[in-house]
């Protein structure tokens, strides 16, 4: 088995210099993120439909909490996936880790689209849904970080912000695609059709994106030889780089909560708080995601010119200062002001999240980069990201204050800002 893994993952070239980054390599790195976040986003946007199909006996509130609870549970598996795929990436090569994670996500996404509902098999339906979401959580645990590492390690230092932006764009594009797919499905079908069978379509369509991703990742060629390890890479990472691991967790707290609260939970918020139809809420969210996609690329590329730290700190200061007024717009009930509020969040989150892949790649040493980056990033995503929609639903219902999620964001922005101010800016330096 070990020999097989080495054969797949370590078809290695000894060169240390960055390879010429081809469009195929960029696509191979970015499309896996597109696939993984497509599914995660589609589930979040259709959470109310899953609540009706898999938790029909519960009250609307309990059903929604249960659906978002499964969303959160999949995130809590991400640290396990980070350990598994971080180990594979550091010991056997980045390429193998990327290939296996994409395969797992493709299979589980398609199976979700085929799942029988509660009406067909009773309590077994939510159990099977939970199992599949947990498998997806393991899969996604190493995807985003390993893709960013793959792209960052294979390009020139002066273009690293530009190239690693495609990892963030893949994740953002996947969320956008999930939003667009949910919006299109909701627009073309009646509510009854959407609840009965239409929710399956976005998940079944994942087979095409997954198959193409696997094809690309199987044909990107050789990579630099993995470093030799006398012990588990994760153990070595915690022993020698624990300060940066803690800093990465703090940096990503706001990233996880902000992204999933603003671009996943807000479709539910706009429907329940503002009274907007689900179709209109999804359309507003999709438009905001387009803006996010553009600004992620702009801000990440900008860091190659002005440095990573100044852009990241600016985005966090903006989130700390403007989360409350932007949420006031989001709770206004006026579709135009709701769109303006979410667009404001799109710009601020892009300024912070856009440079984050290259910041994290440059933060850690090559020998244990996959393990250190994957574990720290996914601990933050599990604690703050996956729980954000559920926490937001709870805070609004517990406090009876529609502005409660804004204060939650401000606290996390302050935590991440402290980490950003203490990090070393390594713009343009060698990764070796």
N, C-alpha and C positions, 0 to 999 in steps of 0.2 A: 504493500500500500504506500509506504514511504517513498519507494522508488518511483511509483506512478506519479505521486504528487510532485516529486522533483522533476520528473520528465515534463509534466505539464507546466509547472510554474517557473522553472529555472532554465529555460532555453536561453541562456544568458550570454550577453556580450560583455567583455571585461572593461570596456571603455568607461571612464568617469565623466567625460565631457558631455554636456547636454546634447541630445540628438536633435536633428532638424525636426521641428514639430509640423507634421503633415496634417491636412484636413481630416484624414481618416483617423489619426490618433486623437485629435480634438473631439471628433464625433464619438469615438469609442469611449472616451472619458466622460463626456457630457450626457450621452443618451441613456446611460444607466440611471443617472440621477433623474432624468426626465421620466423614465419608467416608474421608478420607485415613488417619486413625489406625485406622479399622476394618480397612482392608486390611493395613496394616503389622502390626497386632496379630494378625490372623488368620494371617498367614504365620509370625510368630514362634511362636505357639501350636501350629501344625501343622508345625513345623520337622522333627520326627522323621519325619513322614509324607512330606514333600518329600524328605528324605534317602533314603527307601526307593524313591520313584518316579523320582527324577532322578539319584541316585547309587547305584544298587543294587550295583555291582561293588565298592564301597569297603567297608572295615570299618565297623562301627557308629560308631566314633569319628571316622574320616575323613569318613564321610558326613554326620555331624552338623556337623562343622567346616565342610564344604563348604556345607551348607545355611545355616548362620549366616554363612558368608563372603559369600554372595549377599545376605543381609540387611545385612551391613556395607557391601558395595559400593554398594547403593542409597543408603545414608547418605552415602557419599563423593561422590555426585553432588549432594547437597543444596546445597553452596556454589555450584555452577554454576547451579542453579535459583534460588538467592538473588540472584545477579547478574542473571539474566534477568528475574525477576519483580520484583526491587527496582527495576530500571531502568524497567520498564513502570509500576509503581506510582507512582514519583516523577515520571516524565515524562508519562504518559498518564492516570493516575488509578488509585486503589485498586480501583475496581469492575472494570475490565477485567482487572487482574491476578488478581483472585479468580475471575472467570468462566473464564478460560483454564486456570488451574491445576485447577479442579474438572473441566473437560472432559477434560483429559489423564488425570487419575486415574481417572475413570469408565471410559474406554475401556480403559486398560491393566489395570485390575482385572478387568473382564469377560473380556478375552482370556486372562489367566492361568487363569481357570476353564475355558477351552476348550483349553488347551495339551495336545498329545499328550505322553506320558511317554517315558522312556528305552526302555521295552520296545517302543514303537511306532516311534520315529525315531532311536533311538540317541543319540549324543553331541550331536546338534543340539538335543535337548530341554533340557538344562541351559543351553545357549547362548541359546536363545530366552527361557528364564526369566530369565537374567541381563539380557538386553536390556530386557525389560519392567520388571524391578525398577529398572534404571537410569533408565528414563523416569519411573517413579514417584518416584524420588529427585529428579529435576529438578522434577517437579510439586510435590512437597511442600516444596521449598526456599523457596517464597514464600508458602505457604498460611497456616501458623499465624501468622507474623509480620504478614502483610498483614491478616488477619482481626482480630488484636488492634489494629492501627493503625486499621482502619476503625471498629471499635467505640469505641475510646478517643477518636478525633477527633470523633465525632458524639454525644457525651454531655456532661453537665455535669461540671465538675471534681470536685465534691463526691460524685458517684456513679460516678466513673470506675473505681474498684476493683470495685464491684458489677457494672457492665456488662461490663468486660473479662474478668471471671470467666467469662463465657459462652464466650470463646475457649478458655480452659483447660478448661472443662467439656466443650466440644465434642471436644477432643483426648482428654481422659480418658474421656468417654462413648464415643468411637469405639473406644478400647482395650477398654473394658468390653464394648461390643457385639461386638467381635471375639472376646473371651474367651467371651462367652455363646454366640455362634454356634458356635465350635469345641466348647465344652462340650456344647451341645445336639446337635450333629452326632455327637459321640463317644458320647453317651448313647443316641441313638436307633438307631445302627447298630452292627453287629458290627465288630471290628477289621479283618477282611478287607474288609468293605464300605467302611469308612473309607479304607483304603489304595487300594482299587480305583477308587472313584468318589466317595465321600462328601466327600473333601477339596475337591472342586470347588464344592460348594453355597454355602459362604460367599462365594466370589468372584463367582459368577454373580448372587447376590442383590444385589451392589453396584450393579447397573443401576438399581434402584428408588430407592435413596438418592441416587445420582448424578443421576438425572433430576430429582428433586424439588429438589435443591440448585441445579442449573442454572436451573430455572424461577424460584426465588426470587431468585437473583442477577441474573437478567435483568429483574426487575421492581421493584428497590428505588429506582428514580428517579435524580435528579441527585445530584452531589456537588460539593464545593468545587473550584474550578479548580486544577489542578496548578501548582506554582511554575515559573517560567521558569529554564532552565539554559543557561549558556554552554558547559559541558563535561559530560562524563558524570557523573551524580549520585554514582556510586561513587567516582570520582576526587576529587570535591569532599569527600565524606564522609571519606575517608582523610586528606586534607590538613588538614581543619579539626577533625576529631573523633576522631583515632586513639586518644586515651587512653580514651575511653568505649567504642570498639570493642574494645580489648584487655580492658577491664574486663568488658564483656558476654561475651566469650569465656570468661573465667575464671569468671564467675557461672554460666554455663550448662554448664560441665564436669560439675559434680555433678548438675545437672538431667538431662542426657542419660544419663549412666551409671546414676544411681540409678533413674530411671524404667524404663529398658529392662532393667536387671538384675533389679530387684525384681518387675516386673509382666509381663515377657516370658520372661526366662531362667529364673525360679524355677519355672515349670511343669516344665521339663526337670530342674532341680535336685531338686525334690521327687520326681520319678519315678526319677532315677538314684541319688541319694544316700540319700533316705529310703525308697525302694522303694514309694512310693505309686502306685496305679494312675493312669494318665493321666486318667481320668475324674474321680477324686477331686481330683487336683492342679488340674485346670481349675475345678472347683467352688470350691475354696478360693480360687483366684486371682480368680474372679468376685466372690465375697463381699467380698474385700479391695478390689476395684476400686469396688464400690458405696460403701464407706466413703470411699475416696479422692475419689470424685466429690462426695460431700456436704461433706467437709472442705475441698476446693479452693474451693468457693463460700463457705464460712464464713470461711476465713482471708483470702481476697481481699477480701470485703466488710468484714471487720474493719479492714483497712488504711485505709479511708476515715475511720475513727474514731481510730485510734492511730498511724497512719503506716506507710509501707511497710517502712522499715528495721528497726524493732524486730521485726516478724513474720518477715521473711526471716532475720535474724541468729539469732533463736530457733530456727527450724527447722534451720539449719545446725549450730548448737551441739548440738542434739539428735541429729542424724545423726552428728556427730563422736564423741559420748559413747556412743551406744547402738547403733551398727551392729554391734559385736561381740556384745554380749549378745543382740540380736535374732536374729542369725544362729545363735547357739547354740540358740535355740528352733527355728529353721527346720531345723536339722540333727538335731533330736532324734528324728525318726521318728514322734512322737506327733501324730496329725492335729490334736488340740486345741491343742497348743503351737505347731504349725506355723501354725495359723490366728491365734493370738495374736501370734506374731512378725511375720507379714505385716501384720496390722492395725496393729501398732506402727509399722512402716515407712510404712503408708498415712497415718497422722496426721502423722508427721514430714515426709514428702515433700510432703504437702499444704500444710503451713505454709510451706514454702520455694517450692514450685512454683506454688501458688495465686496469690500476688501477682506472680509473675515477668512475666506479660504486661504488666501496668500499669507495673511498674518499668521495663521495657525501652522501652515507648512514651514514658514521661516522660523517659527518659535522652537522647533524640536530638532534634535540630531538625527542624521540619516539612519543610524543603526537601529533605533527604536521608534522612528517617526510614526509608523503606522499604529503601533500599539498605544503610544502616549497620546497621539492626536485623537485616535478613534475612541479610546476610553474616556478621555476628558470631555470631548465634544458630546458623546452620547449620554454620559451621566447628566450633563446639563440639560440635554434634550429630554431625557426621561423624567427628570425632576420638575423642570419648568416648562418644557415645550408640550409634551403629551398631556399634561394635566391642565394646561391653560384654558381650553374650552370648558372643561368640567368646573374648574375654579371660578371662572367667570359666571357660569350659570348659577353656581352656589352663591357667590357674592351678591349678585343682583337679587336673587330670591331671599337671601338671608337678611340683607340690609334694606331691601326695598328701595335701593338707590341705583338708578341706571348708570351713574357715573363711577360706581365701584371699580370696574375694570381699569379705568384710567389711573386710579391711585395705585393699583397693583402694578401697572406698567412703570409708573414713576419710581417705585421702590426698587424694582429690578434694574431700571436704567441707572440708578445711583450706584448699585452694586457693581454693575459692569463698567461704569465709568471709572471707579477706583482701580479696577484691574487694568483698564486701558491706559490710565495715566502712569502706571508703574511698569508697563511692558517696554522692552527694548525694540526700537525701530531698526529692522535689518533690511530695509529696502535696498535692492541692488547687490546685496552680498551673495557670495557663493553659499550653496546649501551644504557643501561638504566641509 
